[in-house]
Amino acid sequence: MRLTCGFPSVRGIAAKNQRIGECWSNTRSGDDHYEILVSPVIADSMRVAGILAHELIHASVGVEHGHKGPFRQMAKALGLKGKMTATTEGEAFKRLLAPILEAVGPFRMPNFTR
């Protein structure tokens, strides 16, 4: 599995329905790795953790399940809430992640310049 901060394949800077994370199947990778990315437009550490959790669930249960069945079950168990295609961090998730984020420090976005 590879994790990176980068722009999604589509709608990375869109005003509406902006895509903020992606998980690409290991079958799409030349060396059998899941490829996960979180958009650099997200600066809040807790939000980044929530997006990363969402994408890691895809890799864990298999991208073929989309946002249904096993994906939904695991997302709810971790404390993600809302529409499964656009989950947000519920209070249970925040309580779980707060000590981890405190230990690792704030998320620092890459400095992209044009």
Phi and psi restraints in degrees (range 20) as a CNS / XPLOR table:
assign (resid 1 and name C) (resid 2 and name N)
       (resid 2 and name CA) (resid 2 and name C) 1.0 -118.8 20.0 2
assign (resid 2 and name N) (resid 2 and name CA)
       (resid 2 and name C) (resid 3 and name N) 1.0 137.4 20.0 2
assign (resid 2 and name C) (resid 3 and name N)
       (resid 3 and name CA) (resid 3 and name C) 1.0 -117.2 20.0 2
assign (resid 3 and name N) (resid 3 and name CA)
       (resid 3 and name C) (resid 4 and name N) 1.0 138.7 20.0 2
assign (resid 3 and name C) (resid 4 and name N)
       (resid 4 and name CA) (resid 4 and name C) 1.0 -150.7 20.0 2
assign (resid 4 and name N) (resid 4 and name CA)
       (resid 4 and name C) (resid 5 and name N) 1.0 162.5 20.0 2
assign (resid 4 and name C) (resid 5 and name N)
       (resid 5 and name CA) (resid 5 and name C) 1.0 -104.9 20.0 2
assign (resid 5 and name N) (resid 5 and name CA)
       (resid 5 and name C) (resid 6 and name N) 1.0 117.5 20.0 2
assign (resid 5 and name C) (resid 6 and name N)
       (resid 6 and name CA) (resid 6 and name C) 1.0 -169.0 20.0 2
assign (resid 6 and name N) (resid 6 and name CA)
       (resid 6 and name C) (resid 7 and name N) 1.0 171.6 20.0 2
assign (resid 6 and name C) (resid 7 and name N)
       (resid 7 and name CA) (resid 7 and name C) 1.0 -79.2 20.0 2
assign (resid 7 and name N) (resid 7 and name CA)
       (resid 7 and name C) (resid 8 and name N) 1.0 134.7 20.0 2
assign (resid 7 and name C) (resid 8 and name N)
       (resid 8 and name CA) (resid 8 and name C) 1.0 -61.6 20.0 2
assign (resid 8 and name N) (resid 8 and name CA)
       (resid 8 and name C) (resid 9 and name N) 1.0 166.3 20.0 2
assign (resid 8 and name C) (resid 9 and name N)
       (resid 9 and name CA) (resid 9 and name C) 1.0 -65.8 20.0 2
assign (resid 9 and name N) (resid 9 and name CA)
       (resid 9 and name C) (resid 10 and name N) 1.0 -28.8 20.0 2
assign (resid 9 and name C) (resid 10 and name N)
       (resid 10 and name CA) (resid 10 and name C) 1.0 -141.6 20.0 2
assign (resid 10 and name N) (resid 10 and name CA)
       (resid 10 and name C) (resid 11 and name N) 1.0 154.7 20.0 2
assign (resid 10 and name C) (resid 11 and name N)
       (resid 11 and name CA) (resid 11 and name C) 1.0 53.9 20.0 2
assign (resid 11 and name N) (resid 11 and name CA)
       (resid 11 and name C) (resid 12 and name N) 1.0 32.2 20.0 2
assign (resid 11 and name C) (resid 12 and name N)
       (resid 12 and name CA) (resid 12 and name C) 1.0 -68.2 20.0 2
assign (resid 12 and name N) (resid 12 and name CA)
       (resid 12 and name C) (resid 13 and name N) 1.0 -28.2 20.0 2
assign (resid 12 and name C) (resid 13 and name N)
       (resid 13 and name CA) (resid 13 and name C) 1.0 -127.7 20.0 2
assign (resid 13 and name N) (resid 13 and name CA)
       (resid 13 and name C) (resid 14 and name N) 1.0 22.1 20.0 2
assign (resid 13 and name C) (resid 14 and name N)
       (resid 14 and name CA) (resid 14 and name C) 1.0 -65.6 20.0 2
assign (resid 14 and name N) (resid 14 and name CA)
       (resid 14 and name C) (resid 15 and name N) 1.0 148.9 20.0 2
assign (resid 14 and name C) (resid 15 and name N)
       (resid 15 and name CA) (resid 15 and name C) 1.0 -74.1 20.0 2
assign (resid 15 and name N) (resid 15 and name CA)
       (resid 15 and name C) (resid 16 and name N) 1.0 -34.3 20.0 2
assign (resid 15 and name C) (resid 16 and name N)
       (resid 16 and name CA) (resid 16 and name C) 1.0 -121.4 20.0 2
assign (resid 16 and name N) (resid 16 and name CA)
       (resid 16 and name C) (resid 17 and name N) 1.0 147.2 20.0 2
assign (resid 16 and name C) (resid 17 and name N)
       (resid 17 and name CA) (resid 17 and name C) 1.0 53.3 20.0 2
assign (resid 17 and name N) (resid 17 and name CA)
       (resid 17 and name C) (resid 18 and name N) 1.0 42.5 20.0 2
assign (resid 17 and name C) (resid 18 and name N)
       (resid 18 and name CA) (resid 18 and name C) 1.0 -65.1 20.0 2
assign (resid 18 and name N) (resid 18 and name CA)
       (resid 18 and name C) (resid 19 and name N) 1.0 133.6 20.0 2
assign (resid 18 and name C) (resid 19 and name N)
       (resid 19 and name CA) (resid 19 and name C) 1.0 -88.2 20.0 2
assign (resid 19 and name N) (resid 19 and name CA)
       (resid 19 and name C) (resid 20 and name N) 1.0 129.6 20.0 2
assign (resid 19 and name C) (resid 20 and name N)
       (resid 20 and name CA) (resid 20 and name C) 1.0 -118.5 20.0 2
assign (resid 20 and name N) (resid 20 and name CA)
       (resid 20 and name C) (resid 21 and name N) 1.0 -0.8 20.0 2
assign (resid 20 and name C) (resid 21 and name N)
       (resid 21 and name CA) (resid 21 and name C) 1.0 -163.8 20.0 2
assign (resid 21 and name N) (resid 21 and name CA)
       (resid 21 and name C) (resid 22 and name N) 1.0 158.0 20.0 2
assign (resid 21 and name C) (resid 22 and name N)
       (resid 22 and name CA) (resid 22 and name C) 1.0 -149.9 20.0 2
assign (resid 22 and name N) (resid 22 and name CA)
       (resid 22 and name C) (resid 23 and name N) 1.0 150.0 20.0 2
assign (resid 22 and name C) (resid 23 and name N)
       (resid 23 and name CA) (resid 23 and name C) 1.0 -128.4 20.0 2
assign (resid 23 and name N) (resid 23 and name CA)
       (resid 23 and name C) (resid 24 and name N) 1.0 118.4 20.0 2
assign (resid 23 and name C) (resid 24 and name N)
       (resid 24 and name CA) (resid 24 and name C) 1.0 -98.8 20.0 2
assign (resid 24 and name N) (resid 24 and name CA)
       (resid 24 and name C) (resid 25 and name N) 1.0 134.5 20.0 2
assign (resid 24 and name C) (resid 25 and name N)
       (resid 25 and name CA) (resid 25 and name C) 1.0 -58.5 20.0 2
assign (resid 25 and name N) (resid 25 and name CA)
       (resid 25 and name C) (resid 26 and name N) 1.0 149.3 20.0 2
assign (resid 25 and name C) (resid 26 and name N)
       (resid 26 and name CA) (resid 26 and name C) 1.0 -62.4 20.0 2
assign (resid 26 and name N) (resid 26 and name CA)
       (resid 26 and name C) (resid 27 and name N) 1.0 -21.9 20.0 2
assign (resid 26 and name C) (resid 27 and name N)
       (resid 27 and name CA) (resid 27 and name C) 1.0 -73.4 20.0 2
assign (resid 27 and name N) (resid 27 and name CA)
       (resid 27 and name C) (resid 28 and name N) 1.0 -14.6 20.0 2
assign (resid 27 and name C) (resid 28 and name N)
       (resid 28 and name CA) (resid 28 and name C) 1.0 -91.2 20.0 2
assign (resid 28 and name N) (resid 28 and name CA)
       (resid 28 and name C) (resid 29 and name N) 1.0 -9.1 20.0 2
assign (resid 28 and name C) (resid 29 and name N)
       (resid 29 and name CA) (resid 29 and name C) 1.0 -95.8 20.0 2
assign (resid 29 and name N) (resid 29 and name CA)
       (resid 29 and name C) (resid 30 and name N) 1.0 143.1 20.0 2
assign (resid 29 and name C) (resid 30 and name N)
       (resid 30 and name CA) (resid 30 and name C) 1.0 -66.2 20.0 2
assign (resid 30 and name N) (resid 30 and name CA)
       (resid 30 and name C) (resid 31 and name N) 1.0 -20.6 20.0 2
assign (resid 30 and name C) (resid 31 and name N)
       (resid 31 and name CA) (resid 31 and name C) 1.0 -127.1 20.0 2
assign (resid 31 and name N) (resid 31 and name CA)
       (resid 31 and name C) (resid 32 and name N) 1.0 30.8 20.0 2
assign (resid 31 and name C) (resid 32 and name N)
       (resid 32 and name CA) (resid 32 and name C) 1.0 65.2 20.0 2
assign (resid 32 and name N) (resid 32 and name CA)
       (resid 32 and name C) (resid 33 and name N) 1.0 32.6 20.0 2
assign (resid 32 and name C) (resid 33 and name N)
       (resid 33 and name CA) (resid 33 and name C) 1.0 -105.5 20.0 2
assign (resid 33 and name N) (resid 33 and name CA)
       (resid 33 and name C) (resid 34 and name N) 1.0 143.5 20.0 2
assign (resid 33 and name C) (resid 34 and name N)
       (resid 34 and name CA) (resid 34 and name C) 1.0 -73.0 20.0 2
assign (resid 34 and name N) (resid 34 and name CA)
       (resid 34 and name C) (resid 35 and name N) 1.0 140.6 20.0 2
assign (resid 34 and name C) (resid 35 and name N)
       (resid 35 and name CA) (resid 35 and name C) 1.0 -115.5 20.0 2
assign (resid 35 and name N) (resid 35 and name CA)
       (resid 35 and name C) (resid 36 and name N) 1.0 115.8 20.0 2
assign (resid 35 and name C) (resid 36 and name N)
       (resid 36 and name CA) (resid 36 and name C) 1.0 -118.3 20.0 2
assign (resid 36 and name N) (resid 36 and name CA)
       (resid 36 and name C) (resid 37 and name N) 1.0 134.7 20.0 2
assign (resid 36 and name C) (resid 37 and name N)
       (resid 37 and name CA) (resid 37 and name C) 1.0 -135.0 20.0 2
assign (resid 37 and name N) (resid 37 and name CA)
       (resid 37 and name C) (resid 38 and name N) 1.0 149.9 20.0 2
assign (resid 37 and name C) (resid 38 and name N)
       (resid 38 and name CA) (resid 38 and name C) 1.0 -122.1 20.0 2
assign (resid 38 and name N) (resid 38 and name CA)
       (resid 38 and name C) (resid 39 and name N) 1.0 134.5 20.0 2
assign (resid 38 and name C) (resid 39 and name N)
       (resid 39 and name CA) (resid 39 and name C) 1.0 -64.7 20.0 2
assign (resid 39 and name N) (resid 39 and name CA)
       (resid 39 and name C) (resid 40 and name N) 1.0 140.8 20.0 2
assign (resid 39 and name C) (resid 40 and name N)
       (resid 40 and name CA) (resid 40 and name C) 1.0 -73.5 20.0 2
assign (resid 40 and name N) (resid 40 and name CA)
       (resid 40 and name C) (resid 41 and name N) 1.0 -5.0 20.0 2
assign (resid 40 and name C) (resid 41 and name N)
       (resid 41 and name CA) (resid 41 and name C) 1.0 -78.8 20.0 2
assign (resid 41 and name N) (resid 41 and name CA)
       (resid 41 and name C) (resid 42 and name N) 1.0 -8.8 20.0 2
assign (resid 41 and name C) (resid 42 and name N)
       (resid 42 and name CA) (resid 42 and name C) 1.0 -95.7 20.0 2
assign (resid 42 and name N) (resid 42 and name CA)
       (resid 42 and name C) (resid 43 and name N) 1.0 121.7 20.0 2
assign (resid 42 and name C) (resid 43 and name N)
       (resid 43 and name CA) (resid 43 and name C) 1.0 -111.1 20.0 2
assign (resid 43 and name N) (resid 43 and name CA)
       (resid 43 and name C) (resid 44 and name N) 1.0 -20.6 20.0 2
assign (resid 43 and name C) (resid 44 and name N)
       (resid 44 and name CA) (resid 44 and name C) 1.0 -75.9 20.0 2
assign (resid 44 and name N) (resid 44 and name CA)
       (resid 44 and name C) (resid 45 and name N) 1.0 124.6 20.0 2
assign (resid 44 and name C) (resid 45 and name N)
       (resid 45 and name CA) (resid 45 and name C) 1.0 -57.7 20.0 2
assign (resid 45 and name N) (resid 45 and name CA)
       (resid 45 and name C) (resid 46 and name N) 1.0 -43.2 20.0 2
assign (resid 45 and name C) (resid 46 and name N)
       (resid 46 and name CA) (resid 46 and name C) 1.0 -65.8 20.0 2
assign (resid 46 and name N) (resid 46 and name CA)
       (resid 46 and name C) (resid 47 and name N) 1.0 -38.8 20.0 2
assign (resid 46 and name C) (resid 47 and name N)
       (resid 47 and name CA) (resid 47 and name C) 1.0 -66.8 20.0 2
assign (resid 47 and name N) (resid 47 and name CA)
       (resid 47 and name C) (resid 48 and name N) 1.0 -42.0 20.0 2
assign (resid 47 and name C) (resid 48 and name N)
       (resid 48 and name CA) (resid 48 and name C) 1.0 -59.4 20.0 2
assign (resid 48 and name N) (resid 48 and name CA)
       (resid 48 and name C) (resid 49 and name N) 1.0 -43.5 20.0 2
assign (resid 48 and name C) (resid 49 and name N)
       (resid 49 and name CA) (resid 49 and name C) 1.0 -62.0 20.0 2
assign (resid 49 and name N) (resid 49 and name CA)
       (resid 49 and name C) (resid 50 and name N) 1.0 -39.7 20.0 2
assign (resid 49 and name C) (resid 50 and name N)
       (resid 50 and name CA) (resid 50 and name C) 1.0 -65.9 20.0 2
assign (resid 50 and name N) (resid 50 and name CA)
       (resid 50 and name C) (resid 51 and name N) 1.0 -41.8 20.0 2
assign (resid 50 and name C) (resid 51 and name N)
       (resid 51 and name CA) (resid 51 and name C) 1.0 -65.8 20.0 2
assign (resid 51 and name N) (resid 51 and name CA)
       (resid 51 and name C) (resid 52 and name N) 1.0 -44.5 20.0 2
assign (resid 51 and name C) (resid 52 and name N)
       (resid 52 and name CA) (resid 52 and name C) 1.0 -61.1 20.0 2
assign (resid 52 and name N) (resid 52 and name CA)
       (resid 52 and name C) (resid 53 and name N) 1.0 -43.1 20.0 2
assign (resid 52 and name C) (resid 53 and name N)
       (resid 53 and name CA) (resid 53 and name C) 1.0 -59.5 20.0 2
assign (resid 53 and name N) (resid 53 and name CA)
       (resid 53 and name C) (resid 54 and name N) 1.0 -45.2 20.0 2
assign (resid 53 and name C) (resid 54 and name N)
       (resid 54 and name CA) (resid 54 and name C) 1.0 -55.8 20.0 2
assign (resid 54 and name N) (resid 54 and name CA)
       (resid 54 and name C) (resid 55 and name N) 1.0 -48.2 20.0 2
assign (resid 54 and name C) (resid 55 and name N)
       (resid 55 and name CA) (resid 55 and name C) 1.0 -71.0 20.0 2
assign (resid 55 and name N) (resid 55 and name CA)
       (resid 55 and name C) (resid 56 and name N) 1.0 -35.3 20.0 2
assign (resid 55 and name C) (resid 56 and name N)
       (resid 56 and name CA) (resid 56 and name C) 1.0 -65.2 20.0 2
assign (resid 56 and name N) (resid 56 and name CA)
       (resid 56 and name C) (resid 57 and name N) 1.0 -31.9 20.0 2
assign (resid 56 and name C) (resid 57 and name N)
       (resid 57 and name CA) (resid 57 and name C) 1.0 -64.3 20.0 2
assign (resid 57 and name N) (resid 57 and name CA)
       (resid 57 and name C) (resid 58 and name N) 1.0 -43.2 20.0 2
assign (resid 57 and name C) (resid 58 and name N)
       (resid 58 and name CA) (resid 58 and name C) 1.0 -54.3 20.0 2
assign (resid 58 and name N) (resid 58 and name CA)
       (resid 58 and name C) (resid 59 and name N) 1.0 -47.0 20.0 2
assign (resid 58 and name C) (resid 59 and name N)
       (resid 59 and name CA) (resid 59 and name C) 1.0 -66.9 20.0 2
assign (resid 59 and name N) (resid 59 and name CA)
       (resid 59 and name C) (resid 60 and name N) 1.0 -36.1 20.0 2
assign (resid 59 and name C) (resid 60 and name N)
       (resid 60 and name CA) (resid 60 and name C) 1.0 -69.9 20.0 2
assign (resid 60 and name N) (resid 60 and name CA)
       (resid 60 and name C) (resid 61 and name N) 1.0 -45.1 20.0 2
assign (resid 60 and name C) (resid 61 and name N)
       (resid 61 and name CA) (resid 61 and name C) 1.0 -93.0 20.0 2
assign (resid 61 and name N) (resid 61 and name CA)
       (resid 61 and name C) (resid 62 and name N) 1.0 -14.6 20.0 2
assign (resid 61 and name C) (resid 62 and name N)
       (resid 62 and name CA) (resid 62 and name C) 1.0 103.1 20.0 2
assign (resid 62 and name N) (resid 62 and name CA)
       (resid 62 and name C) (resid 63 and name N) 1.0 127.7 20.0 2
assign (resid 62 and name C) (resid 63 and name N)
       (resid 63 and name CA) (resid 63 and name C) 1.0 -63.9 20.0 2
assign (resid 63 and name N) (resid 63 and name CA)
       (resid 63 and name C) (resid 64 and name N) 1.0 -19.2 20.0 2
assign (resid 63 and name C) (resid 64 and name N)
       (resid 64 and name CA) (resid 64 and name C) 1.0 -65.3 20.0 2
assign (resid 64 and name N) (resid 64 and name CA)
       (resid 64 and name C) (resid 65 and name N) 1.0 -17.1 20.0 2
assign (resid 64 and name C) (resid 65 and name N)
       (resid 65 and name CA) (resid 65 and name C) 1.0 -83.5 20.0 2
assign (resid 65 and name N) (resid 65 and name CA)
       (resid 65 and name C) (resid 66 and name N) 1.0 -9.0 20.0 2
assign (resid 65 and name C) (resid 66 and name N)
       (resid 66 and name CA) (resid 66 and name C) 1.0 58.0 20.0 2
assign (resid 66 and name N) (resid 66 and name CA)
       (resid 66 and name C) (resid 67 and name N) 1.0 -131.0 20.0 2
assign (resid 66 and name C) (resid 67 and name N)
       (resid 67 and name CA) (resid 67 and name C) 1.0 -110.1 20.0 2
assign (resid 67 and name N) (resid 67 and name CA)
       (resid 67 and name C) (resid 68 and name N) 1.0 23.5 20.0 2
assign (resid 67 and name C) (resid 68 and name N)
       (resid 68 and name CA) (resid 68 and name C) 1.0 -113.4 20.0 2
assign (resid 68 and name N) (resid 68 and name CA)
       (resid 68 and name C) (resid 69 and name N) 1.0 176.8 20.0 2
assign (resid 68 and name C) (resid 69 and name N)
       (resid 69 and name CA) (resid 69 and name C) 1.0 47.3 20.0 2
assign (resid 69 and name N) (resid 69 and name CA)
       (resid 69 and name C) (resid 70 and name N) 1.0 -115.3 20.0 2
assign (resid 69 and name C) (resid 70 and name N)
       (resid 70 and name CA) (resid 70 and name C) 1.0 -59.8 20.0 2
assign (resid 70 and name N) (resid 70 and name CA)
       (resid 70 and name C) (resid 71 and name N) 1.0 -34.6 20.0 2
assign (resid 70 and name C) (resid 71 and name N)
       (resid 71 and name CA) (resid 71 and name C) 1.0 -62.1 20.0 2
assign (resid 71 and name N) (resid 71 and name CA)
       (resid 71 and name C) (resid 72 and name N) 1.0 -51.4 20.0 2
assign (resid 71 and name C) (resid 72 and name N)
       (resid 72 and name CA) (resid 72 and name C) 1.0 -58.8 20.0 2
assign (resid 72 and name N) (resid 72 and name CA)
       (resid 72 and name C) (resid 73 and name N) 1.0 -44.3 20.0 2
assign (resid 72 and name C) (resid 73 and name N)
       (resid 73 and name CA) (resid 73 and name C) 1.0 -61.1 20.0 2
assign (resid 73 and name N) (resid 73 and name CA)
       (resid 73 and name C) (resid 74 and name N) 1.0 -46.1 20.0 2
assign (resid 73 and name C) (resid 74 and name N)
       (resid 74 and name CA) (resid 74 and name C) 1.0 -70.3 20.0 2
assign (resid 74 and name N) (resid 74 and name CA)
       (resid 74 and name C) (resid 75 and name N) 1.0 -40.1 20.0 2
assign (resid 74 and name C) (resid 75 and name N)
       (resid 75 and name CA) (resid 75 and name C) 1.0 -60.4 20.0 2
assign (resid 75 and name N) (resid 75 and name CA)
       (resid 75 and name C) (resid 76 and name N) 1.0 -45.2 20.0 2
assign (resid 75 and name C) (resid 76 and name N)
       (resid 76 and name CA) (resid 76 and name C) 1.0 -66.2 20.0 2
assign (resid 76 and name N) (resid 76 and name CA)
       (resid 76 and name C) (resid 77 and name N) 1.0 -39.0 20.0 2
assign (resid 76 and name C) (resid 77 and name N)
       (resid 77 and name CA) (resid 77 and name C) 1.0 -63.0 20.0 2
assign (resid 77 and name N) (resid 77 and name CA)
       (resid 77 and name C) (resid 78 and name N) 1.0 -32.2 20.0 2
assign (resid 77 and name C) (resid 78 and name N)
       (resid 78 and name CA) (resid 78 and name C) 1.0 -83.3 20.0 2
assign (resid 78 and name N) (resid 78 and name CA)
       (resid 78 and name C) (resid 79 and name N) 1.0 -8.2 20.0 2
assign (resid 78 and name C) (resid 79 and name N)
       (resid 79 and name CA) (resid 79 and name C) 1.0 94.9 20.0 2
assign (resid 79 and name N) (resid 79 and name CA)
       (resid 79 and name C) (resid 80 and name N) 1.0 15.4 20.0 2
assign (resid 79 and name C) (resid 80 and name N)
       (resid 80 and name CA) (resid 80 and name C) 1.0 -81.8 20.0 2
assign (resid 80 and name N) (resid 80 and name CA)
       (resid 80 and name C) (resid 81 and name N) 1.0 147.3 20.0 2
assign (resid 80 and name C) (resid 81 and name N)
       (resid 81 and name CA) (resid 81 and name C) 1.0 -135.5 20.0 2
assign (resid 81 and name N) (resid 81 and name CA)
       (resid 81 and name C) (resid 82 and name N) 1.0 174.4 20.0 2
assign (resid 81 and name C) (resid 82 and name N)
       (resid 82 and name CA) (resid 82 and name C) 1.0 88.3 20.0 2
assign (resid 82 and name N) (resid 82 and name CA)
       (resid 82 and name C) (resid 83 and name N) 1.0 -166.8 20.0 2
assign (resid 82 and name C) (resid 83 and name N)
       (resid 83 and name CA) (resid 83 and name C) 1.0 -61.3 20.0 2
assign (resid 83 and name N) (resid 83 and name CA)
       (resid 83 and name C) (resid 84 and name N) 1.0 131.5 20.0 2
assign (resid 83 and name C) (resid 84 and name N)
       (resid 84 and name CA) (resid 84 and name C) 1.0 -64.8 20.0 2
assign (resid 84 and name N) (resid 84 and name CA)
       (resid 84 and name C) (resid 85 and name N) 1.0 -23.1 20.0 2
assign (resid 84 and name C) (resid 85 and name N)
       (resid 85 and name CA) (resid 85 and name C) 1.0 -79.7 20.0 2
assign (resid 85 and name N) (resid 85 and name CA)
       (resid 85 and name C) (resid 86 and name N) 1.0 -10.8 20.0 2
assign (resid 85 and name C) (resid 86 and name N)
       (resid 86 and name CA) (resid 86 and name C) 1.0 -148.4 20.0 2
assign (resid 86 and name N) (resid 86 and name CA)
       (resid 86 and name C) (resid 87 and name N) 1.0 60.2 20.0 2
assign (resid 86 and name C) (resid 87 and name N)
       (resid 87 and name CA) (resid 87 and name C) 1.0 -64.8 20.0 2
assign (resid 87 and name N) (resid 87 and name CA)
       (resid 87 and name C) (resid 88 and name N) 1.0 155.4 20.0 2
assign (resid 87 and name C) (resid 88 and name N)
       (resid 88 and name CA) (resid 88 and name C) 1.0 -128.0 20.0 2
assign (resid 88 and name N) (resid 88 and name CA)
       (resid 88 and name C) (resid 89 and name N) 1.0 169.3 20.0 2
assign (resid 88 and name C) (resid 89 and name N)
       (resid 89 and name CA) (resid 89 and name C) 1.0 -85.4 20.0 2
assign (resid 89 and name N) (resid 89 and name CA)
       (resid 89 and name C) (resid 90 and name N) 1.0 115.6 20.0 2
assign (resid 89 and name C) (resid 90 and name N)
       (resid 90 and name CA) (resid 90 and name C) 1.0 -80.8 20.0 2
assign (resid 90 and name N) (resid 90 and name CA)
       (resid 90 and name C) (resid 91 and name N) 1.0 174.2 20.0 2
assign (resid 90 and name C) (resid 91 and name N)
       (resid 91 and name CA) (resid 91 and name C) 1.0 -60.4 20.0 2
assign (resid 91 and name N) (resid 91 and name CA)
       (resid 91 and name C) (resid 92 and name N) 1.0 -39.0 20.0 2
assign (resid 91 and name C) (resid 92 and name N)
       (resid 92 and name CA) (resid 92 and name C) 1.0 -63.2 20.0 2
assign (resid 92 and name N) (resid 92 and name CA)
       (resid 92 and name C) (resid 93 and name N) 1.0 -42.0 20.0 2
assign (resid 92 and name C) (resid 93 and name N)
       (resid 93 and name CA) (resid 93 and name C) 1.0 -63.0 20.0 2
assign (resid 93 and name N) (resid 93 and name CA)
       (resid 93 and name C) (resid 94 and name N) 1.0 -45.0 20.0 2
assign (resid 93 and name C) (resid 94 and name N)
       (resid 94 and name CA) (resid 94 and name C) 1.0 -62.3 20.0 2
assign (resid 94 and name N) (resid 94 and name CA)
       (resid 94 and name C) (resid 95 and name N) 1.0 -41.2 20.0 2
assign (resid 94 and name C) (resid 95 and name N)
       (resid 95 and name CA) (resid 95 and name C) 1.0 -63.6 20.0 2
assign (resid 95 and name N) (resid 95 and name CA)
       (resid 95 and name C) (resid 96 and name N) 1.0 -40.0 20.0 2
assign (resid 95 and name C) (resid 96 and name N)
       (resid 96 and name CA) (resid 96 and name C) 1.0 -65.4 20.0 2
assign (resid 96 and name N) (resid 96 and name CA)
       (resid 96 and name C) (resid 97 and name N) 1.0 -42.3 20.0 2
assign (resid 96 and name C) (resid 97 and name N)
       (resid 97 and name CA) (resid 97 and name C) 1.0 -87.5 20.0 2
assign (resid 97 and name N) (resid 97 and name CA)
       (resid 97 and name C) (resid 98 and name N) 1.0 -23.4 20.0 2
assign (resid 97 and name C) (resid 98 and name N)
       (resid 98 and name CA) (resid 98 and name C) 1.0 -52.4 20.0 2
assign (resid 98 and name N) (resid 98 and name CA)
       (resid 98 and name C) (resid 99 and name N) 1.0 -48.7 20.0 2
assign (resid 98 and name C) (resid 99 and name N)
       (resid 99 and name CA) (resid 99 and name C) 1.0 -66.2 20.0 2
assign (resid 99 and name N) (resid 99 and name CA)
       (resid 99 and name C) (resid 100 and name N) 1.0 -31.3 20.0 2
assign (resid 99 and name C) (resid 100 and name N)
       (resid 100 and name CA) (resid 100 and name C) 1.0 -68.8 20.0 2
assign (resid 100 and name N) (resid 100 and name CA)
       (resid 100 and name C) (resid 101 and name N) 1.0 -46.9 20.0 2
assign (resid 100 and name C) (resid 101 and name N)
       (resid 101 and name CA) (resid 101 and name C) 1.0 -65.0 20.0 2
assign (resid 101 and name N) (resid 101 and name CA)
       (resid 101 and name C) (resid 102 and name N) 1.0 -35.3 20.0 2
assign (resid 101 and name C) (resid 102 and name N)
       (resid 102 and name CA) (resid 102 and name C) 1.0 -64.4 20.0 2
assign (resid 102 and name N) (resid 102 and name CA)
       (resid 102 and name C) (resid 103 and name N) 1.0 -38.9 20.0 2
assign (resid 102 and name C) (resid 103 and name N)
       (resid 103 and name CA) (resid 103 and name C) 1.0 -70.6 20.0 2
assign (resid 103 and name N) (resid 103 and name CA)
       (resid 103 and name C) (resid 104 and name N) 1.0 -38.9 20.0 2
assign (resid 103 and name C) (resid 104 and name N)
       (resid 104 and name CA) (resid 104 and name C) 1.0 -88.8 20.0 2
assign (resid 104 and name N) (resid 104 and name CA)
       (resid 104 and name C) (resid 105 and name N) 1.0 -14.9 20.0 2
assign (resid 104 and name C) (resid 105 and name N)
       (resid 105 and name CA) (resid 105 and name C) 1.0 88.4 20.0 2
assign (resid 105 and name N) (resid 105 and name CA)
       (resid 105 and name C) (resid 106 and name N) 1.0 175.0 20.0 2
assign (resid 105 and name C) (resid 106 and name N)
       (resid 106 and name CA) (resid 106 and name C) 1.0 -68.4 20.0 2
assign (resid 106 and name N) (resid 106 and name CA)
       (resid 106 and name C) (resid 107 and name N) 1.0 149.7 20.0 2
assign (resid 106 and name C) (resid 107 and name N)
       (resid 107 and name CA) (resid 107 and name C) 1.0 -70.5 20.0 2
assign (resid 107 and name N) (resid 107 and name CA)
       (resid 107 and name C) (resid 108 and name N) 1.0 133.0 20.0 2
assign (resid 107 and name C) (resid 108 and name N)
       (resid 108 and name CA) (resid 108 and name C) 1.0 -115.2 20.0 2
assign (resid 108 and name N) (resid 108 and name CA)
       (resid 108 and name C) (resid 109 and name N) 1.0 119.5 20.0 2
assign (resid 108 and name C) (resid 109 and name N)
       (resid 109 and name CA) (resid 109 and name C) 1.0 -73.3 20.0 2
assign (resid 109 and name N) (resid 109 and name CA)
       (resid 109 and name C) (resid 110 and name N) 1.0 149.5 20.0 2
assign (resid 109 and name C) (resid 110 and name N)
       (resid 110 and name CA) (resid 110 and name C) 1.0 -62.7 20.0 2
assign (resid 110 and name N) (resid 110 and name CA)
       (resid 110 and name C) (resid 111 and name N) 1.0 152.4 20.0 2
assign (resid 110 and name C) (resid 111 and name N)
       (resid 111 and name CA) (resid 111 and name C) 1.0 -93.5 20.0 2
assign (resid 111 and name N) (resid 111 and name CA)
       (resid 111 and name C) (resid 112 and name N) 1.0 94.2 20.0 2
assign (resid 111 and name C) (resid 112 and name N)
       (resid 112 and name CA) (resid 112 and name C) 1.0 -90.2 20.0 2
assign (resid 112 and name N) (resid 112 and name CA)
       (resid 112 and name C) (resid 113 and name N) 1.0 128.8 20.0 2
assign (resid 112 and name C) (resid 113 and name N)
       (resid 113 and name CA) (resid 113 and name C) 1.0 -127.8 20.0 2
assign (resid 113 and name N) (resid 113 and name CA)
       (resid 113 and name C) (resid 114 and name N) 1.0 153.4 20.0 2
